């Protein structure tokens, strides 16, 4: 099993994802008519891709405001810095 990159989990989005979980987010997105694969969510966490703005807004709603769409966008930028 690959080792977790600590940097991925140090951003606001990364910390939230670490607590919330990939499967749980995939389930919550599906319930909100935003089906997303676990693989796609892992790509977001790795900073290789990012969700659309609409999906990022839904994720923010799922988080109860703990993260904002900007936090999700900045996650990838912070990993590339």
C-alpha positions as CSV (number, residue, x, y, z in Angstrom):
1,X,0.0,0.0,0.0
2,X,1.3,3.4,-0.9
3,X,2.3,5.8,1.9
4,X,0.1,8.8,2.4
5,X,1.7,12.1,1.4
6,X,1.5,14.3,4.5
7,X,1.3,17.4,2.4
8,X,-2.1,16.3,0.9
9,X,-3.6,16.1,4.4
10,X,-2.2,19.5,5.6
11,X,-4.6,21.7,3.6
12,X,-8.0,22.7,4.8
13,X,-9.6,20.4,2.3
14,X,-7.2,17.6,3.0
15,X,-7.8,17.7,6.7
16,X,-11.5,17.7,6.2
17,X,-11.3,14.8,3.7
18,X,-9.1,12.8,6.2
19,X,-11.8,13.1,8.8
20,X,-14.9,12.7,6.5
21,X,-13.6,9.9,4.2
22,X,-13.7,9.2,0.5
23,X,-16.5,6.6,0.6
24,X,-18.7,8.8,2.7
25,X,-18.2,11.8,0.4
26,X,-19.0,9.6,-2.6
27,X,-22.2,8.4,-0.9
28,X,-23.2,12.0,0.0
29,X,-22.6,13.3,-3.5
30,X,-24.6,10.5,-5.0
31,X,-27.5,11.3,-2.7
32,X,-27.4,14.9,-4.0
33,X,-27.4,13.8,-7.7
34,X,-23.7,14.5,-8.1
35,X,-22.4,10.9,-8.5
36,X,-18.6,10.8,-8.2
37,X,-16.3,7.8,-8.1
38,X,-13.9,7.2,-5.3
39,X,-11.1,7.3,-7.8
40,X,-12.1,10.8,-8.9
41,X,-12.1,11.9,-5.2
42,X,-8.7,10.4,-4.7
43,X,-7.5,12.4,-7.8
44,X,-8.8,15.6,-6.1
45,X,-7.0,14.7,-2.9
46,X,-3.8,14.1,-4.8
47,X,-4.2,17.6,-6.5
48,X,-4.2,16.1,-10.0
49,X,-7.7,17.2,-10.7
50,X,-10.4,19.3,-9.0
51,X,-14.2,19.1,-8.8
52,X,-16.2,21.5,-10.9
53,X,-17.3,24.7,-9.1
54,X,-20.9,23.3,-8.8
55,X,-19.6,20.1,-7.2
56,X,-17.3,22.1,-4.9
57,X,-20.3,24.1,-3.8
58,X,-22.2,20.8,-3.0
59,X,-19.1,19.5,-1.1
60,X,-19.1,22.8,0.9
61,X,-22.8,22.2,1.8
62,X,-22.1,18.6,2.8
63,X,-19.3,19.9,5.1
64,X,-21.8,22.2,6.8
65,X,-19.6,25.1,5.8
66,X,-16.4,23.6,7.3
67,X,-14.8,24.0,3.9
68,X,-15.5,26.5,1.1
69,X,-15.2,26.0,-2.6
70,X,-12.1,28.2,-2.4
71,X,-10.5,25.7,0.0
72,X,-11.0,22.9,-2.5
73,X,-9.6,25.0,-5.4
74,X,-6.6,26.1,-3.3
75,X,-5.9,22.5,-2.2
76,X,-4.5,21.7,-5.6
77,X,-2.6,25.0,-5.9
78,X,-1.0,24.4,-2.5
79,X,0.2,21.0,-3.5
80,X,1.8,22.4,-6.7
81,X,3.6,25.2,-4.9
